[in-house]
Amino acid sequence: MSFQSTFKALSDPTRRAILDLLKAGAKTAGDIGSCFDMTGATVSHHLSVLKEAGLISDERRGKYIYYELNLSVLDEITGWIAGLKGDARNEE
């Protein structure tokens, strides 16, 4: 995971909406796709970008693949941002 790929993935509003959906728990690509007016291939592309950035993980359960948030990457990002805010306060 690199911050560059993470922030690139987060720059797209559809991918942010997918992450928002996954806050409620793991979902299949079909569950996710039903919330958007786009092809399955487009949903798959967005999921692939999010997975490559480390923002989601997937797990096969029977005949379905479930996607869920990878909270450790989100914790790393928020920790980095909080560190920036902390450093700015120390310089004042």
C-alpha angles and dihedrals in degrees: 000000000000127000089234094060091040094053091043089055091047092050092076116083093212092055091049088051090051090052089050090053091051092056086083092056143277118336137181122244087253092054090050094044092052088066094059138056097234140099123273089246091057092049089049090052092052091048090049092053091048092048093048089052089052094242095120137025130204134217130187113232111180108309095341134077114220122206124207140171118274098222095185091067091046090050090051092052094047090046091053092049092046088052090055091052091048092051091050091055092051092055094056 
